[in-house]
Amino acid sequence: MPEPKFFARAIALVALAPALVLSGCAASTITPASSPSPSSPASSLDNCGVIVPIAAPPERVITIKSTSTAMLLALGLQDRIIGTAFQDGPVPAKWADAAADIPVLADKVPSQEVVLDANPDFIYAGWESNFSADGAGDRADLAALGIRTYVSAAACKEAGYQPRQLTFDDIDHEIGEIATLFGADDSALLAAQHATLASIDKDQRGLTALWFSSGSDIPFVGAGIGAPQLILDTIGVHNIAADVKDTWSSYNWESVIAANPDVIVIVNASWSTTEKKIGVLESNPATAKLDAVKNRRYLIVPFAAGEAGVLTVDAAADLAAQLRKLDLG
């Protein structure tokens, strides 16, 4: 049963609703931040069109999606996390010990009841859709209760905020914003990210790839502006869906068959495993004839590593290593 603090916050949220409707919430949460003078530090940052105050560092954080959890673990901020939700897979081994005692609040997006009962002062989410009346709560309503929120910047869908094409500079920018909000030192993390990136040798053979996320009748693929495209560019492989201007997108098997990719990147998730997707490819008479399928030229990437964040550069390095080991005839 929820504790009294949940009911107090829930009542406050209901009481605030008329005022938030009357004000439109624009002045406090949606209006872009004014540029600070060069001599004064910024007092807020603009995150997907929502103003996030830079105040005392958060102490009680809920992370939603693996990308946000990984970011805080990479910055050594695991002691700030009071609970995780909607995690896309196991924590990478290098952070497993640090994350071992962090409670899991929900397998999917947590409800407002779960969120308020945990009494957070900050919620860091991987997708904008995690914040809704049916999910963790509307960002404006949470702000009115003193709970700051942040969405992984690369996942912004608001016009003018989504990167036209994701770069590692965009990921560095998110690292910097989170470090600023938490008063953390990001220099070691950035140095490690850049060193790993510099160690990756691009393949020079002009190979092509399908980034296969899920689907049977209609494939859902890594498209041309998000993390899958960035990773494939980094390892020197052409994405057959590069002309689709989205992060991930529905595609069609006819285009895949026409492209006959040299390799297929398979996204491994607990709800859509590598084995399941290989079964889809090998049981369909049309896709079974693809060179990559006949020769089992598969590269495997964990689901969470295919979303923009601190796991992206490691995913690129790992796929580059897998590619070197493939027998391409």
C-alpha positions in Angstrom: 0.0 0.0 0.0 1.3 3.5 -0.8 2.7 5.5 2.1 1.2 8.8 3.2 3.8 10.8 1.2 2.3 9.3 -2.0 -1.2 10.6 -1.1 0.2 14.0 -0.2 2.0 14.4 -3.6 -1.0 12.9 -5.5 -3.4 15.4 -3.8 -0.9 18.2 -4.6 -0.8 17.1 -8.2 -4.6 17.1 -8.5 -4.8 20.5 -6.8 -2.3 22.0 -9.2 -4.0 20.8 -12.3 -6.4 23.7 -12.8 -3.6 26.2 -12.3 -1.4 24.4 -14.7 -4.2 24.4 -17.3 -4.9 28.1 -16.8 -1.2 29.0 -17.1 -0.5 26.6 -20.0 2.6 25.6 -18.2 4.6 27.5 -20.8 6.3 30.0 -18.7 8.0 27.6 -16.3 8.6 24.5 -18.4 8.4 24.9 -22.1 9.7 28.4 -22.9 13.3 28.1 -24.2 15.9 29.3 -21.7 17.3 32.7 -22.3 21.0 32.8 -23.1 23.1 33.6 -20.0 25.7 36.4 -20.2 29.2 35.1 -20.9 30.3 36.1 -17.4 27.6 34.2 -15.6 27.0 30.4 -15.5 23.8 29.0 -16.9 21.0 28.6 -14.4 19.0 26.0 -16.5 19.2 24.0 -19.7 16.7 23.4 -22.5 16.0 19.6 -22.7 13.7 18.7 -25.6 11.8 22.0 -25.1 11.5 21.7 -21.4 13.5 23.9 -19.1 15.5 22.0 -16.4 16.9 24.2 -13.6 20.5 23.7 -12.7 20.2 23.8 -8.9 21.4 21.5 -6.1 22.5 18.1 -7.6 19.8 15.4 -7.6 20.0 13.0 -4.7 17.1 10.6 -5.3 16.9 9.6 -9.0 14.7 7.2 -10.9 16.2 6.0 -14.2 13.8 4.8 -17.0 15.4 2.8 -19.8 18.9 1.3 -19.8 20.5 4.4 -21.5 19.9 6.6 -18.5 21.0 4.0 -16.0 24.2 3.4 -17.9 25.0 7.1 -18.1 24.8 7.5 -14.3 26.8 4.4 -13.7 29.5 5.5 -16.2 29.7 8.8 -14.2 30.0 7.0 -10.9 26.6 8.2 -9.7 25.1 4.9 -8.8 24.6 6.1 -5.2 22.0 8.6 -6.5 19.8 6.0 -8.1 16.9 5.0 -5.9 15.3 2.8 -8.5 15.3 1.7 -12.2 12.5 0.9 -14.6 12.0 -0.4 -18.1 15.5 -1.7 -18.4 16.3 -3.2 -21.8 18.7 -5.9 -20.7 21.4 -6.7 -18.1 23.8 -4.0 -17.0 27.2 -4.4 -18.7 29.6 -6.4 -16.7 31.9 -3.5 -15.9 29.1 -1.8 -13.9 27.3 -4.9 -12.6 28.7 -4.6 -9.1 27.8 -0.9 -8.9 24.2 -1.7 -10.0 23.7 -4.8 -8.0 21.8 -3.3 -5.1 19.7 -0.8 -7.1 15.9 -1.6 -6.8 13.9 -2.3 -9.9 10.6 -0.4 -9.6 8.9 -1.6 -12.7 9.6 -3.9 -15.6 8.1 -1.4 -18.0 7.3 2.4 -17.7 6.5 3.0 -14.0 3.1 4.5 -13.1 2.8 7.8 -11.4 1.9 6.0 -8.2 5.1 4.1 -8.3 7.1 7.2 -9.1 5.6 9.4 -6.4 5.8 6.6 -3.8 9.6 6.4 -4.3 9.8 10.2 -3.6 12.4 11.1 -6.3 13.8 14.6 -6.9 14.8 13.7 -10.4 13.7 11.3 -13.2 16.0 10.6 -16.1 14.3 8.8 -19.0 15.5 7.4 -22.3 12.4 8.3 -24.3 10.0 11.3 -24.2 7.1 8.9 -24.3 8.1 7.7 -20.8 6.6 10.9 -19.5 2.9 10.9 -19.9 -0.3 10.8 -17.8 -0.4 7.0 -18.4 3.3 6.6 -17.6 5.6 8.3 -15.1 3.7 11.5 -15.3 3.7 14.7 -17.4 6.9 16.7 -17.1 5.1 19.9 -16.3 3.1 18.2 -13.5 6.2 16.6 -12.1 8.1 20.0 -12.1 5.2 21.5 -10.2 5.9 18.9 -7.5 9.6 19.8 -7.4 10.7 16.8 -9.5 13.1 17.7 -12.2 13.1 15.5 -15.4 15.5 14.9 -18.3 15.1 12.9 -21.5 18.1 11.5 -23.4 18.8 14.4 -25.8 19.2 12.1 -28.8 15.7 10.7 -28.2 14.0 14.1 -28.5 11.2 14.1 -31.0 10.2 17.7 -30.6 10.8 19.7 -33.8 14.1 21.4 -33.7 15.5 19.2 -31.0 16.0 15.8 -32.6 19.5 15.6 -34.2 19.3 15.7 -38.0 21.8 12.9 -37.9 23.3 11.6 -34.6 27.0 12.2 -34.0 29.3 11.4 -31.1 29.3 15.1 -30.4 25.6 14.8 -29.5 26.4 12.0 -27.1 29.2 14.1 -25.6 26.8 16.9 -25.2 24.4 14.7 -23.2 27.3 13.5 -21.0 28.2 17.1 -20.4 24.6 18.1 -19.5 24.2 15.3 -17.0 27.5 16.0 -15.4 26.5 19.7 -15.1 23.2 18.8 -13.5 24.8 16.4 -11.0 28.0 18.4 -10.4 30.0 15.5 -11.6 33.4 15.4 -13.4 33.0 13.9 -16.9 36.6 14.2 -18.0 37.5 10.6 -17.4 34.4 9.3 -19.1 34.9 11.5 -22.1 38.5 10.5 -22.4 37.6 6.8 -22.3 34.9 7.3 -24.9 37.2 9.2 -27.3 40.0 6.6 -26.8 37.7 3.7 -27.7 36.4 5.6 -30.7 39.9 6.4 -31.9 40.8 2.7 -31.7 38.2 1.6 -34.2 39.5 0.9 -37.7 36.9 1.3 -40.4 36.3 -1.6 -42.7 37.5 -0.7 -46.2 35.7 -3.4 -48.2 32.6 -1.4 -49.1 30.3 -3.8 -47.2 26.5 -3.2 -46.8 24.3 -4.1 -43.8 20.8 -4.5 -42.6 20.2 -3.4 -39.0 17.4 -5.9 -38.0 15.6 -4.9 -34.9 12.4 -6.9 -35.0 9.5 -8.0 -37.1 8.5 -10.9 -39.4 5.9 -9.7 -41.9 7.3 -6.2 -41.8 10.9 -5.7 -40.6 11.7 -2.9 -38.1 15.2 -1.6 -38.9 17.8 0.9 -37.9 17.3 3.8 -40.2 19.4 6.8 -41.3 19.7 9.3 -38.5 20.1 7.5 -35.2 22.5 5.3 -33.3 22.4 2.4 -35.8 23.5 4.7 -38.6 26.2 6.3 -36.4 27.6 2.8 -35.5 27.5 1.5 -39.0 29.3 4.7 -40.3 31.9 4.3 -37.5 32.8 0.8 -38.5 32.7 1.5 -42.3 29.6 -0.3 -43.4 26.8 1.1 -45.5 23.3 0.9 -44.0 20.9 -0.2 -46.7 18.2 1.9 -45.0 20.3 5.0 -44.7 17.9 7.0 -46.9 15.1 6.6 -44.4 15.2 9.8 -42.3 14.4 8.3 -38.9 16.1 6.6 -36.0 14.3 3.3 -36.5 11.6 2.6 -39.0 9.4 0.0 -40.6 10.9 -1.2 -43.8 10.0 -4.0 -46.3 11.5 -7.3 -47.2 11.5 -6.5 -51.0 14.0 -3.7 -50.4 16.1 -6.0 -48.2 16.1 -8.7 -50.9 17.0 -6.2 -53.6 19.9 -4.8 -51.6 21.2 -8.3 -50.6 23.3 -6.9 -47.7 26.7 -8.4 -47.0 26.0 -8.7 -43.3 23.0 -8.5 -41.0 23.2 -6.8 -37.6 20.7 -8.5 -35.3 19.5 -6.7 -32.2 19.3 -9.1 -29.2 16.5 -8.5 -26.7 14.8 -10.7 -24.2 11.5 -10.2 -25.9 12.9 -10.6 -29.4 16.0 -12.8 -29.2 18.8 -13.3 -31.7 17.6 -16.9 -32.2 14.1 -15.8 -33.0 15.2 -13.3 -35.6 17.6 -15.7 -37.2 14.6 -18.1 -37.4 12.6 -15.5 -39.2 15.3 -14.9 -41.7 16.1 -18.6 -42.4 12.5 -19.8 -42.5 11.3 -17.3 -45.1 12.1 -18.7 -48.5 12.9 -15.2 -49.9 15.2 -14.0 -47.2 16.8 -17.5 -46.8 18.4 -16.8 -50.2 20.2 -13.7 -49.0 24.0 -14.1 -49.1 24.2 -13.0 -45.5 21.7 -15.6 -44.4 23.1 -18.5 -46.4 26.5 -17.8 -45.0 25.3 -16.8 -41.5 27.0 -13.4 -41.6 25.4 -12.1 -38.5 26.7 -9.4 -36.1 25.0 -9.3 -32.7 24.3 -6.1 -30.7 22.4 -5.9 -27.3 19.2 -3.8 -27.6 20.4 -1.1 -25.1 23.6 -0.6 -27.0 21.7 0.3 -30.2 20.2 3.4 -28.5 22.3 6.6 -28.2 24.3 6.9 -25.1 27.5 5.9 -23.3 27.1 2.3 -24.7 27.2 3.4 -28.3 30.9 3.6 -28.7 31.5 0.2 -27.1 28.8 -1.2 -29.4 30.7 0.2 -32.4 34.0 -1.3 -31.2 32.4 -4.7 -30.5 30.7 -4.8 -33.9 34.0 -3.9 -35.6 35.7 -6.8 -33.9 32.9 -9.2 -34.9 33.1 -8.0 -38.5 36.8 -8.7 -38.6 36.1 -12.3 -37.6 33.5 -13.0 -40.2 34.3 -15.2 -43.2 33.2 -13.0 -46.1 34.6 -15.4 -48.7 
